[in-house]
Amino acid sequence: MSAMYDRLVDLLVDRFEVDRSEIGPDTRFEDLDMDSLFLVELLLVIQSEFKVDIAEDAATPGDTITAVAELIARESAPAATATTAERA
């Protein structure tokens, strides 16, 4: 799995006390009994922890952990590229 996936899993385990054994690449948030309100809170934490700008409605309970990790990675990539370009 990707580094972003691993970071997201760590966040879920450490910050939200999700049992690591319940999380897999195809696990959906609804499989973990996480509703849309939980996802709003999760996305706010992701914005803070990962320094990305993600809309509060960017994920749904039906999304997989992998899909949200890919979303974070996509949103992180432009910021990393801009920072590198600014240093040049």
PyMOL Python script that loads the backbone (N, CA, C, O; Angstrom):
from pymol import cmd

cmd.read_pdbstr("""\
ATOM      1  N   MET A   1       0.839  -1.182   0.000  1.00  0.00           N
ATOM      2  CA  MET A   1       0.000   0.000   0.000  1.00  0.00           C
ATOM      3  C   MET A   1       0.881   1.242   0.000  1.00  0.00           C
ATOM      4  O   MET A   1       2.090   1.166   0.219  1.00  0.00           O
ATOM      5  N   SER A   2       0.264   2.362  -0.245  1.00  0.00           N
ATOM      6  CA  SER A   2       0.997   3.625  -0.329  1.00  0.00           C
ATOM      7  C   SER A   2       1.322   4.185   1.054  1.00  0.00           C
ATOM      8  O   SER A   2       0.728   3.796   2.060  1.00  0.00           O
ATOM      9  N   ALA A   3       2.261   5.091   1.073  1.00  0.00           N
ATOM     10  CA  ALA A   3       2.625   5.753   2.329  1.00  0.00           C
ATOM     11  C   ALA A   3       1.431   6.543   2.867  1.00  0.00           C
ATOM     12  O   ALA A   3       1.223   6.600   4.079  1.00  0.00           O
ATOM     13  N   MET A   4       0.652   7.150   1.978  1.00  0.00           N
ATOM     14  CA  MET A   4      -0.517   7.929   2.414  1.00  0.00           C
ATOM     15  C   MET A   4      -1.561   7.007   3.042  1.00  0.00           C
ATOM     16  O   MET A   4      -2.192   7.365   4.037  1.00  0.00           O
ATOM     17  N   TYR A   5      -1.741   5.839   2.468  1.00  0.00           N
ATOM     18  CA  TYR A   5      -2.668   4.852   3.044  1.00  0.00           C
ATOM     19  C   TYR A   5      -2.216   4.512   4.458  1.00  0.00           C
ATOM     20  O   TYR A   5      -3.024   4.495   5.387  1.00  0.00           O
ATOM     21  N   ASP A   6      -0.925   4.243   4.620  1.00  0.00           N
ATOM     22  CA  ASP A   6      -0.384   3.893   5.936  1.00  0.00           C
ATOM     23  C   ASP A   6      -0.579   5.032   6.931  1.00  0.00           C
ATOM     24  O   ASP A   6      -0.915   4.791   8.090  1.00  0.00           O
ATOM     25  N   ARG A   7      -0.373   6.257   6.492  1.00  0.00           N
ATOM     26  CA  ARG A   7      -0.575   7.419   7.375  1.00  0.00           C
ATOM     27  C   ARG A   7      -2.036   7.556   7.788  1.00  0.00           C
ATOM     28  O   ARG A   7      -2.335   7.876   8.938  1.00  0.00           O
ATOM     29  N   LEU A   8      -2.948   7.310   6.841  1.00  0.00           N
ATOM     30  CA  LEU A   8      -4.378   7.398   7.146  1.00  0.00           C
ATOM     31  C   LEU A   8      -4.780   6.308   8.145  1.00  0.00           C
ATOM     32  O   LEU A   8      -5.528   6.572   9.087  1.00  0.00           O
ATOM     33  N   VAL A   9      -4.294   5.110   7.942  1.00  0.00           N
ATOM     34  CA  VAL A   9      -4.587   4.016   8.878  1.00  0.00           C
ATOM     35  C   VAL A   9      -4.054   4.368  10.262  1.00  0.00           C
ATOM     36  O   VAL A   9      -4.749   4.187  11.261  1.00  0.00           O
ATOM     37  N   ASP A  10      -2.821   4.870  10.323  1.00  0.00           N
ATOM     38  CA  ASP A  10      -2.253   5.274  11.615  1.00  0.00           C
ATOM     39  C   ASP A  10      -3.114   6.337  12.289  1.00  0.00           C
ATOM     40  O   ASP A  10      -3.321   6.300  13.502  1.00  0.00           O
ATOM     41  N   LEU A  11      -3.613   7.283  11.497  1.00  0.00           N
ATOM     42  CA  LEU A  11      -4.477   8.335  12.043  1.00  0.00           C
ATOM     43  C   LEU A  11      -5.764   7.735  12.616  1.00  0.00           C
ATOM     44  O   LEU A  11      -6.188   8.095  13.714  1.00  0.00           O
ATOM     45  N   LEU A  12      -6.373   6.829  11.872  1.00  0.00           N
ATOM     46  CA  LEU A  12      -7.603   6.192  12.335  1.00  0.00           C
ATOM     47  C   LEU A  12      -7.370   5.407  13.623  1.00  0.00           C
ATOM     48  O   LEU A  12      -8.208   5.422  14.524  1.00  0.00           O
ATOM     49  N   VAL A  13      -6.242   4.729  13.705  1.00  0.00           N
ATOM     50  CA  VAL A  13      -5.931   3.913  14.886  1.00  0.00           C
ATOM     51  C   VAL A  13      -5.566   4.799  16.072  1.00  0.00           C
ATOM     52  O   VAL A  13      -6.105   4.632  17.165  1.00  0.00           O
ATOM     53  N   ASP A  14      -4.655   5.736  15.856  1.00  0.00           N
ATOM     54  CA  ASP A  14      -4.134   6.545  16.950  1.00  0.00           C
ATOM     55  C   ASP A  14      -5.101   7.620  17.436  1.00  0.00           C
ATOM     56  O   ASP A  14      -5.228   7.849  18.639  1.00  0.00           O
ATOM     57  N   ARG A  15      -5.769   8.266  16.517  1.00  0.00           N
ATOM     58  CA  ARG A  15      -6.606   9.414  16.880  1.00  0.00           C
ATOM     59  C   ARG A  15      -8.065   9.043  17.124  1.00  0.00           C
ATOM     60  O   ARG A  15      -8.745   9.648  17.952  1.00  0.00           O
ATOM     61  N   PHE A  16      -8.535   8.026  16.380  1.00  0.00           N
ATOM     62  CA  PHE A  16      -9.951   7.676  16.466  1.00  0.00           C
ATOM     63  C   PHE A  16     -10.189   6.293  17.072  1.00  0.00           C
ATOM     64  O   PHE A  16     -11.320   5.810  17.117  1.00  0.00           O
ATOM     65  N   GLU A  17      -9.113   5.665  17.535  1.00  0.00           N
ATOM     66  CA  GLU A  17      -9.176   4.395  18.253  1.00  0.00           C
ATOM     67  C   GLU A  17      -9.882   3.283  17.476  1.00  0.00           C
ATOM     68  O   GLU A  17     -10.632   2.491  18.047  1.00  0.00           O
ATOM     69  N   VAL A  18      -9.630   3.235  16.171  1.00  0.00           N
ATOM     70  CA  VAL A  18     -10.156   2.147  15.346  1.00  0.00           C
ATOM     71  C   VAL A  18      -9.191   0.973  15.484  1.00  0.00           C
ATOM     72  O   VAL A  18      -7.974   1.161  15.482  1.00  0.00           O
ATOM     73  N   ASP A  19      -9.728  -0.224  15.602  1.00  0.00           N
ATOM     74  CA  ASP A  19      -8.906  -1.427  15.708  1.00  0.00           C
ATOM     75  C   ASP A  19      -8.223  -1.674  14.362  1.00  0.00           C
ATOM     76  O   ASP A  19      -8.891  -1.834  13.340  1.00  0.00           O
ATOM     77  N   ARG A  20      -6.893  -1.702  14.369  1.00  0.00           N
ATOM     78  CA  ARG A  20      -6.121  -1.869  13.130  1.00  0.00           C
ATOM     79  C   ARG A  20      -6.529  -3.139  12.377  1.00  0.00           C
ATOM     80  O   ARG A  20      -6.505  -3.158  11.147  1.00  0.00           O
ATOM     81  N   SER A  21      -6.898  -4.186  13.093  1.00  0.00           N
ATOM     82  CA  SER A  21      -7.257  -5.447  12.443  1.00  0.00           C
ATOM     83  C   SER A  21      -8.548  -5.345  11.632  1.00  0.00           C
ATOM     84  O   SER A  21      -8.811  -6.201  10.788  1.00  0.00           O
ATOM     85  N   GLU A  22      -9.349  -4.320  11.871  1.00  0.00           N
ATOM     86  CA  GLU A  22     -10.607  -4.126  11.137  1.00  0.00           C
ATOM     87  C   GLU A  22     -10.406  -3.332   9.845  1.00  0.00           C
ATOM     88  O   GLU A  22     -11.330  -3.214   9.040  1.00  0.00           O
ATOM     89  N   ILE A  23      -9.194  -2.786   9.642  1.00  0.00           N
ATOM     90  CA  ILE A  23      -8.945  -1.920   8.500  1.00  0.00           C
ATOM     91  C   ILE A  23      -8.186  -2.673   7.420  1.00  0.00           C
ATOM     92  O   ILE A  23      -7.168  -3.315   7.680  1.00  0.00           O
ATOM     93  N   GLY A  24      -8.707  -2.576   6.202  1.00  0.00           N
ATOM     94  CA  GLY A  24      -8.046  -3.136   5.032  1.00  0.00           C
ATOM     95  C   GLY A  24      -8.250  -2.182   3.865  1.00  0.00           C
ATOM     96  O   GLY A  24      -9.043  -1.246   3.963  1.00  0.00           O
ATOM     97  N   PRO A  25      -7.551  -2.406   2.772  1.00  0.00           N
ATOM     98  CA  PRO A  25      -7.658  -1.490   1.625  1.00  0.00           C
ATOM     99  C   PRO A  25      -9.084  -1.298   1.108  1.00  0.00           C
ATOM    100  O   PRO A  25      -9.449  -0.210   0.663  1.00  0.00           O
ATOM    101  N   ASP A  26      -9.884  -2.360   1.170  1.00  0.00           N
ATOM    102  CA  ASP A  26     -11.256  -2.289   0.652  1.00  0.00           C
ATOM    103  C   ASP A  26     -12.288  -2.021   1.737  1.00  0.00           C
ATOM    104  O   ASP A  26     -13.489  -2.056   1.472  1.00  0.00           O
ATOM    105  N   THR A  27     -11.832  -1.755   2.953  1.00  0.00           N
ATOM    106  CA  THR A  27     -12.753  -1.459   4.047  1.00  0.00           C
ATOM    107  C   THR A  27     -13.420  -0.116   3.798  1.00  0.00           C
ATOM    108  O   THR A  27     -12.753   0.879   3.514  1.00  0.00           O
ATOM    109  N   ARG A  28     -14.712  -0.099   3.905  1.00  0.00           N
ATOM    110  CA  ARG A  28     -15.467   1.144   3.759  1.00  0.00           C
ATOM    111  C   ARG A  28     -15.682   1.737   5.148  1.00  0.00           C
ATOM    112  O   ARG A  28     -15.725   1.016   6.145  1.00  0.00           O
ATOM    113  N   PHE A  29     -15.815   3.043   5.199  1.00  0.00           N
ATOM    114  CA  PHE A  29     -16.034   3.700   6.491  1.00  0.00           C
ATOM    115  C   PHE A  29     -17.300   3.185   7.156  1.00  0.00           C
ATOM    116  O   PHE A  29     -17.359   3.072   8.380  1.00  0.00           O
ATOM    117  N   GLU A  30     -18.320   2.869   6.352  1.00  0.00           N
ATOM    118  CA  GLU A  30     -19.555   2.342   6.924  1.00  0.00           C
ATOM    119  C   GLU A  30     -19.331   0.961   7.539  1.00  0.00           C
ATOM    120  O   GLU A  30     -20.050   0.574   8.460  1.00  0.00           O
ATOM    121  N   ASP A  31     -18.337   0.209   7.038  1.00  0.00           N
ATOM    122  CA  ASP A  31     -17.999  -1.085   7.636  1.00  0.00           C
ATOM    123  C   ASP A  31     -17.454  -0.901   9.052  1.00  0.00           C
ATOM    124  O   ASP A  31     -17.540  -1.807   9.882  1.00  0.00           O
ATOM    125  N   LEU A  32     -16.899   0.267   9.315  1.00  0.00           N
ATOM    126  CA  LEU A  32     -16.351   0.589  10.633  1.00  0.00           C
ATOM    127  C   LEU A  32     -17.362   1.354  11.489  1.00  0.00           C
ATOM    128  O   LEU A  32     -17.017   1.907  12.533  1.00  0.00           O
ATOM    129  N   ASP A  33     -18.620   1.377  11.029  1.00  0.00           N
ATOM    130  CA  ASP A  33     -19.715   2.090  11.714  1.00  0.00           C
ATOM    131  C   ASP A  33     -19.447   3.588  11.802  1.00  0.00           C
ATOM    132  O   ASP A  33     -19.774   4.226  12.803  1.00  0.00           O
ATOM    133  N   MET A  34     -18.852   4.143  10.756  1.00  0.00           N
ATOM    134  CA  MET A  34     -18.561   5.575  10.706  1.00  0.00           C
ATOM    135  C   MET A  34     -19.546   6.247   9.753  1.00  0.00           C
ATOM    136  O   MET A  34     -19.637   5.891   8.578  1.00  0.00           O
ATOM    137  N   ASP A  35     -20.272   7.213  10.277  1.00  0.00           N
ATOM    138  CA  ASP A  35     -21.282   7.907   9.494  1.00  0.00           C
ATOM    139  C   ASP A  35     -20.714   9.192   8.890  1.00  0.00           C
ATOM    140  O   ASP A  35     -19.528   9.489   9.033  1.00  0.00           O
ATOM    141  N   SER A  36     -21.575   9.942   8.218  1.00  0.00           N
ATOM    142  CA  SER A  36     -21.127  11.162   7.536  1.00  0.00           C
ATOM    143  C   SER A  36     -20.624  12.217   8.528  1.00  0.00           C
ATOM    144  O   SER A  36     -19.717  12.980   8.195  1.00  0.00           O
ATOM    145  N   LEU A  37     -21.185  12.276   9.720  1.00  0.00           N
ATOM    146  CA  LEU A  37     -20.704  13.221  10.728  1.00  0.00           C
ATOM    147  C   LEU A  37     -19.270  12.878  11.141  1.00  0.00           C
ATOM    148  O   LEU A  37     -18.435  13.768  11.297  1.00  0.00           O
ATOM    149  N   PHE A  38     -18.991  11.594  11.316  1.00  0.00           N
ATOM    150  CA  PHE A  38     -17.631  11.173  11.631  1.00  0.00           C
ATOM    151  C   PHE A  38     -16.686  11.590  10.514  1.00  0.00           C
ATOM    152  O   PHE A  38     -15.584  12.072  10.778  1.00  0.00           O
ATOM    153  N   LEU A  39     -17.114  11.406   9.260  1.00  0.00           N
ATOM    154  CA  LEU A  39     -16.247  11.745   8.130  1.00  0.00           C
ATOM    155  C   LEU A  39     -15.935  13.234   8.075  1.00  0.00           C
ATOM    156  O   LEU A  39     -14.828  13.616   7.695  1.00  0.00           O
ATOM    157  N   VAL A  40     -16.883  14.076   8.445  1.00  0.00           N
ATOM    158  CA  VAL A  40     -16.610  15.514   8.497  1.00  0.00           C
ATOM    159  C   VAL A  40     -15.492  15.770   9.498  1.00  0.00           C
ATOM    160  O   VAL A  40     -14.554  16.515   9.216  1.00  0.00           O
ATOM    161  N   GLU A  41     -15.598  15.148  10.671  1.00  0.00           N
ATOM    162  CA  GLU A  41     -14.559  15.313  11.685  1.00  0.00           C
ATOM    163  C   GLU A  41     -13.221  14.758  11.184  1.00  0.00           C
ATOM    164  O   GLU A  41     -12.180  15.388  11.365  1.00  0.00           O
ATOM    165  N   LEU A  42     -13.251  13.583  10.558  1.00  0.00           N
ATOM    166  CA  LEU A  42     -12.029  12.982  10.023  1.00  0.00           C
ATOM    167  C   LEU A  42     -11.378  13.892   8.985  1.00  0.00           C
ATOM    168  O   LEU A  42     -10.165  14.098   9.013  1.00  0.00           O
ATOM    169  N   LEU A  43     -12.169  14.428   8.080  1.00  0.00           N
ATOM    170  CA  LEU A  43     -11.613  15.289   7.033  1.00  0.00           C
ATOM    171  C   LEU A  43     -11.037  16.576   7.615  1.00  0.00           C
ATOM    172  O   LEU A  43     -10.049  17.094   7.094  1.00  0.00           O
ATOM    173  N   LEU A  44     -11.625  17.095   8.667  1.00  0.00           N
ATOM    174  CA  LEU A  44     -11.058  18.274   9.328  1.00  0.00           C
ATOM    175  C   LEU A  44      -9.707  17.933   9.963  1.00  0.00           C
ATOM    176  O   LEU A  44      -8.769  18.727   9.897  1.00  0.00           O
ATOM    177  N   VAL A  45      -9.615  16.765  10.569  1.00  0.00           N
ATOM    178  CA  VAL A  45      -8.341  16.330  11.148  1.00  0.00           C
ATOM    179  C   VAL A  45      -7.315  16.103  10.043  1.00  0.00           C
ATOM    180  O   VAL A  45      -6.149  16.464  10.198  1.00  0.00           O
ATOM    181  N   ILE A  46      -7.737  15.508   8.930  1.00  0.00           N
ATOM    182  CA  ILE A  46      -6.839  15.283   7.799  1.00  0.00           C
ATOM    183  C   ILE A  46      -6.296  16.616   7.284  1.00  0.00           C
ATOM    184  O   ILE A  46      -5.107  16.736   6.988  1.00  0.00           O
ATOM    185  N   GLN A  47      -7.169  17.610   7.180  1.00  0.00           N
ATOM    186  CA  GLN A  47      -6.706  18.936   6.730  1.00  0.00           C
ATOM    187  C   GLN A  47      -5.601  19.453   7.631  1.00  0.00           C
ATOM    188  O   GLN A  47      -4.605  19.991   7.147  1.00  0.00           O
ATOM    189  N   SER A  48      -5.762  19.297   8.916  1.00  0.00           N
ATOM    190  CA  SER A  48      -4.789  19.780   9.881  1.00  0.00           C
ATOM    191  C   SER A  48      -3.511  18.934   9.873  1.00  0.00           C
ATOM    192  O   SER A  48      -2.406  19.472   9.818  1.00  0.00           O
ATOM    193  N   GLU A  49      -3.667  17.633   9.928  1.00  0.00           N
ATOM    194  CA  GLU A  49      -2.526  16.720  10.025  1.00  0.00           C
ATOM    195  C   GLU A  49      -1.703  16.655   8.740  1.00  0.00           C
ATOM    196  O   GLU A  49      -0.473  16.624   8.783  1.00  0.00           O
ATOM    197  N   PHE A  50      -2.393  16.633   7.593  1.00  0.00           N
ATOM    198  CA  PHE A  50      -1.732  16.429   6.316  1.00  0.00           C
ATOM    199  C   PHE A  50      -1.486  17.738   5.561  1.00  0.00           C
ATOM    200  O   PHE A  50      -0.867  17.747   4.498  1.00  0.00           O
ATOM    201  N   LYS A  51      -1.982  18.843   6.129  1.00  0.00           N
ATOM    202  CA  LYS A  51      -1.808  20.164   5.506  1.00  0.00           C
ATOM    203  C   LYS A  51      -2.348  20.191   4.077  1.00  0.00           C
ATOM    204  O   LYS A  51      -1.680  20.666   3.158  1.00  0.00           O
ATOM    205  N   VAL A  52      -3.563  19.674   3.904  1.00  0.00           N
ATOM    206  CA  VAL A  52      -4.227  19.689   2.599  1.00  0.00           C
ATOM    207  C   VAL A  52      -5.590  20.354   2.741  1.00  0.00           C
ATOM    208  O   VAL A  52      -6.157  20.404   3.833  1.00  0.00           O
ATOM    209  N   ASP A  53      -6.104  20.856   1.643  1.00  0.00           N
ATOM    210  CA  ASP A  53      -7.416  21.484   1.629  1.00  0.00           C
ATOM    211  C   ASP A  53      -8.403  20.523   0.979  1.00  0.00           C
ATOM    212  O   ASP A  53      -8.423  20.370  -0.243  1.00  0.00           O
ATOM    213  N   ILE A  54      -9.219  19.878   1.807  1.00  0.00           N
ATOM    214  CA  ILE A  54     -10.199  18.916   1.324  1.00  0.00           C
ATOM    215  C   ILE A  54     -11.564  19.352   1.826  1.00  0.00           C
ATOM    216  O   ILE A  54     -11.734  19.670   3.003  1.00  0.00           O
ATOM    217  N   ALA A  55     -12.530  19.363   0.929  1.00  0.00           N
ATOM    218  CA  ALA A  55     -13.897  19.749   1.300  1.00  0.00           C
ATOM    219  C   ALA A  55     -14.466  18.772   2.321  1.00  0.00           C
ATOM    220  O   ALA A  55     -14.145  17.584   2.312  1.00  0.00           O
ATOM    221  N   GLU A  56     -15.309  19.288   3.190  1.00  0.00           N
ATOM    222  CA  GLU A  56     -15.911  18.463   4.239  1.00  0.00           C
ATOM    223  C   GLU A  56     -16.812  17.369   3.679  1.00  0.00           C
ATOM    224  O   GLU A  56     -17.112  16.399   4.377  1.00  0.00           O
ATOM    225  N   ASP A  57     -17.247  17.512   2.431  1.00  0.00           N
ATOM    226  CA  ASP A  57     -18.106  16.495   1.829  1.00  0.00           C
ATOM    227  C   ASP A  57     -17.378  15.691   0.756  1.00  0.00           C
ATOM    228  O   ASP A  57     -18.015  15.113  -0.124  1.00  0.00           O
ATOM    229  N   ALA A  58     -16.051  15.651   0.824  1.00  0.00           N
ATOM    230  CA  ALA A  58     -15.245  14.975  -0.195  1.00  0.00           C
ATOM    231  C   ALA A  58     -15.296  13.455  -0.084  1.00  0.00           C
ATOM    232  O   ALA A  58     -14.903  12.758  -1.020  1.00  0.00           O
ATOM    233  N   ALA A  59     -15.769  12.936   1.033  1.00  0.00           N
ATOM    234  CA  ALA A  59     -15.844  11.487   1.225  1.00  0.00           C
ATOM    235  C   ALA A  59     -17.214  11.123   1.782  1.00  0.00           C
ATOM    236  O   ALA A  59     -17.884  11.933   2.423  1.00  0.00           O
ATOM    237  N   THR A  60     -17.606   9.889   1.519  1.00  0.00           N
ATOM    238  CA  THR A  60     -18.882   9.386   2.017  1.00  0.00           C
ATOM    239  C   THR A  60     -18.623   8.106   2.821  1.00  0.00           C
ATOM    240  O   THR A  60     -17.556   7.504   2.696  1.00  0.00           O
ATOM    241  N   PRO A  61     -19.578   7.693   3.631  1.00  0.00           N
ATOM    242  CA  PRO A  61     -19.399   6.447   4.383  1.00  0.00           C
ATOM    243  C   PRO A  61     -19.163   5.231   3.481  1.00  0.00           C
ATOM    244  O   PRO A  61     -18.588   4.235   3.922  1.00  0.00           O
ATOM    245  N   GLY A  62     -19.598   5.307   2.237  1.00  0.00           N
ATOM    246  CA  GLY A  62     -19.402   4.206   1.298  1.00  0.00           C
ATOM    247  C   GLY A  62     -18.028   4.161   0.661  1.00  0.00           C
ATOM    248  O   GLY A  62     -17.702   3.202  -0.039  1.00  0.00           O
ATOM    249  N   ASP A  63     -17.216   5.187   0.893  1.00  0.00           N
ATOM    250  CA  ASP A  63     -15.858   5.211   0.332  1.00  0.00           C
ATOM    251  C   ASP A  63     -14.939   4.270   1.096  1.00  0.00           C
ATOM    252  O   ASP A  63     -15.119   4.029   2.290  1.00  0.00           O
ATOM    253  N   THR A  64     -13.947   3.743   0.377  1.00  0.00           N
ATOM    254  CA  THR A  64     -12.967   2.876   1.020  1.00  0.00           C
ATOM    255  C   THR A  64     -11.828   3.705   1.617  1.00  0.00           C
ATOM    256  O   THR A  64     -11.637   4.872   1.274  1.00  0.00           O
ATOM    257  N   ILE A  65     -11.089   3.072   2.509  1.00  0.00           N
ATOM    258  CA  ILE A  65      -9.913   3.710   3.095  1.00  0.00           C
ATOM    259  C   ILE A  65      -8.936   4.072   1.969  1.00  0.00           C
ATOM    260  O   ILE A  65      -8.345   5.152   1.980  1.00  0.00           O
ATOM    261  N   THR A  66      -8.769   3.174   1.007  1.00  0.00           N
ATOM    262  CA  THR A  66      -7.860   3.421  -0.117  1.00  0.00           C
ATOM    263  C   THR A  66      -8.295   4.633  -0.923  1.00  0.00           C
ATOM    264  O   THR A  66      -7.457   5.447  -1.311  1.00  0.00           O
ATOM    265  N   ALA A  67      -9.592   4.767  -1.182  1.00  0.00           N
ATOM    266  CA  ALA A  67     -10.084   5.901  -1.973  1.00  0.00           C
ATOM    267  C   ALA A  67      -9.785   7.226  -1.278  1.00  0.00           C
ATOM    268  O   ALA A  67      -9.406   8.193  -1.939  1.00  0.00           O
ATOM    269  N   VAL A  68      -9.950   7.286   0.035  1.00  0.00           N
ATOM    270  CA  VAL A  68      -9.679   8.527   0.765  1.00  0.00           C
ATOM    271  C   VAL A  68      -8.171   8.792   0.814  1.00  0.00           C
ATOM    272  O   VAL A  68      -7.746   9.944   0.731  1.00  0.00           O
ATOM    273  N   ALA A  69      -7.364   7.744   0.948  1.00  0.00           N
ATOM    274  CA  ALA A  69      -5.907   7.911   0.909  1.00  0.00           C
ATOM    275  C   ALA A  69      -5.472   8.474  -0.444  1.00  0.00           C
ATOM    276  O   ALA A  69      -4.596   9.336  -0.508  1.00  0.00           O
ATOM    277  N   GLU A  70      -6.083   7.988  -1.517  1.00  0.00           N
ATOM    278  CA  GLU A  70      -5.770   8.501  -2.861  1.00  0.00           C
ATOM    279  C   GLU A  70      -6.208   9.954  -3.004  1.00  0.00           C
ATOM    280  O   GLU A  70      -5.520  10.749  -3.645  1.00  0.00           O
ATOM    281  N   LEU A  71      -7.335  10.302  -2.419  1.00  0.00           N
ATOM    282  CA  LEU A  71      -7.816  11.690  -2.431  1.00  0.00           C
ATOM    283  C   LEU A  71      -6.803  12.599  -1.733  1.00  0.00           C
ATOM    284  O   LEU A  71      -6.458  13.663  -2.246  1.00  0.00           O
ATOM    285  N   ILE A  72      -6.336  12.177  -0.572  1.00  0.00           N
ATOM    286  CA  ILE A  72      -5.346  12.965   0.174  1.00  0.00           C
ATOM    287  C   ILE A  72      -4.068  13.112  -0.649  1.00  0.00           C
ATOM    288  O   ILE A  72      -3.491  14.197  -0.720  1.00  0.00           O
ATOM    289  N   ALA A  73      -3.632  12.026  -1.265  1.00  0.00           N
ATOM    290  CA  ALA A  73      -2.408  12.055  -2.075  1.00  0.00           C
ATOM    291  C   ALA A  73      -2.553  13.021  -3.242  1.00  0.00           C
ATOM    292  O   ALA A  73      -1.626  13.770  -3.547  1.00  0.00           O
ATOM    293  N   ARG A  74      -3.716  13.008  -3.899  1.00  0.00           N
ATOM    294  CA  ARG A  74      -3.951  13.931  -5.033  1.00  0.00           C
ATOM    295  C   ARG A  74      -3.925  15.377  -4.564  1.00  0.00           C
ATOM    296  O   ARG A  74      -3.358  16.243  -5.232  1.00  0.00           O
ATOM    297  N   GLU A  75      -4.534  15.635  -3.424  1.00  0.00           N
ATOM    298  CA  GLU A  75      -4.580  17.006  -2.903  1.00  0.00           C
ATOM    299  C   GLU A  75      -3.224  17.452  -2.371  1.00  0.00           C
ATOM    300  O   GLU A  75      -2.921  18.645  -2.368  1.00  0.00           O
ATOM    301  N   SER A  76      -2.408  16.508  -1.923  1.00  0.00           N
ATOM    302  CA  SER A  76      -1.080  16.827  -1.401  1.00  0.00           C
ATOM    303  C   SER A  76      -0.087  17.108  -2.516  1.00  0.00           C
ATOM    304  O   SER A  76       0.819  17.923  -2.345  1.00  0.00           O
ATOM    305  N   ALA A  77      -0.243  16.453  -3.641  1.00  0.00           N
ATOM    306  CA  ALA A  77       0.728  16.554  -4.733  1.00  0.00           C
ATOM    307  C   ALA A  77       0.919  17.987  -5.236  1.00  0.00           C
ATOM    308  O   ALA A  77       2.067  18.408  -5.379  1.00  0.00           O
ATOM    309  N   PRO A  78      -0.137  18.763  -5.514  1.00  0.00           N
ATOM    310  CA  PRO A  78       0.081  20.134  -5.997  1.00  0.00           C
ATOM    311  C   PRO A  78       0.820  20.996  -4.973  1.00  0.00           C
ATOM    312  O   PRO A  78       1.636  21.834  -5.356  1.00  0.00           O
ATOM    313  N   ALA A  79       0.554  20.811  -3.700  1.00  0.00           N
ATOM    314  CA  ALA A  79       1.222  21.588  -2.679  1.00  0.00           C
ATOM    315  C   ALA A  79       2.714  21.276  -2.645  1.00  0.00           C
ATOM    316  O   ALA A  79       3.539  22.180  -2.507  1.00  0.00           O
ATOM    317  N   ALA A  80       3.055  20.005  -2.771  1.00  0.00           N
ATOM    318  CA  ALA A  80       4.458  19.608  -2.774  1.00  0.00           C
ATOM    319  C   ALA A  80       5.159  20.145  -4.008  1.00  0.00           C
ATOM    320  O   ALA A  80       6.302  20.593  -3.926  1.00  0.00           O
ATOM    321  N   THR A  81       4.489  20.105  -5.146  1.00  0.00           N
ATOM    322  CA  THR A  81       5.075  20.615  -6.383  1.00  0.00           C
ATOM    323  C   THR A  81       5.276  22.127  -6.303  1.00  0.00           C
ATOM    324  O   THR A  81       6.312  22.637  -6.730  1.00  0.00           O
ATOM    325  N   ALA A  82       4.303  22.838  -5.766  1.00  0.00           N
ATOM    326  CA  ALA A  82       4.413  24.294  -5.637  1.00  0.00           C
ATOM    327  C   ALA A  82       5.556  24.659  -4.694  1.00  0.00           C
ATOM    328  O   ALA A  82       6.307  25.596  -4.967  1.00  0.00           O
ATOM    329  N   THR A  83       5.690  23.949  -3.620  1.00  0.00           N
ATOM    330  CA  THR A  83       6.768  24.240  -2.663  1.00  0.00           C
ATOM    331  C   THR A  83       8.121  24.013  -3.312  1.00  0.00           C
ATOM    332  O   THR A  83       9.038  24.810  -3.118  1.00  0.00           O
ATOM    333  N   THR A  84       8.262  22.940  -4.080  1.00  0.00           N
ATOM    334  CA  THR A  84       9.516  22.660  -4.758  1.00  0.00           C
ATOM    335  C   THR A  84       9.803  23.736  -5.796  1.00  0.00           C
ATOM    336  O   THR A  84      10.947  24.171  -5.929  1.00  0.00           O
ATOM    337  N   ALA A  85       8.791  24.169  -6.532  1.00  0.00           N
ATOM    338  CA  ALA A  85       8.972  25.194  -7.553  1.00  0.00           C
ATOM    339  C   ALA A  85       9.353  26.527  -6.930  1.00  0.00           C
ATOM    340  O   ALA A  85      10.136  27.282  -7.505  1.00  0.00           O
ATOM    341  N   GLU A  86       8.800  26.821  -5.750  1.00  0.00           N
ATOM    342  CA  GLU A  86       9.115  28.082  -5.086  1.00  0.00           C
ATOM    343  C   GLU A  86      10.572  28.149  -4.647  1.00  0.00           C
ATOM    344  O   GLU A  86      11.153  29.233  -4.587  1.00  0.00           O
ATOM    345  N   ARG A  87      11.161  27.004  -4.341  1.00  0.00           N
ATOM    346  CA  ARG A  87      12.561  26.970  -3.906  1.00  0.00           C
ATOM    347  C   ARG A  87      13.526  27.132  -5.059  1.00  0.00           C
ATOM    348  O   ARG A  87      14.661  27.563  -4.856  1.00  0.00           O
ATOM    349  N   ALA A  88      13.098  26.795  -6.275  1.00  0.00           N
ATOM    350  CA  ALA A  88      13.987  26.832  -7.442  1.00  0.00           C
ATOM    351  C   ALA A  88      14.377  28.228  -7.849  1.00  0.00           C
ATOM    352  O   ALA A  88      15.120  28.405  -8.814  1.00  0.00           O
TER     353      ALA A  88
END
""", "prot")
cmd.dss("prot")
cmd.show_as("cartoon", "prot")
cmd.util.cbc("prot")
cmd.orient("prot")
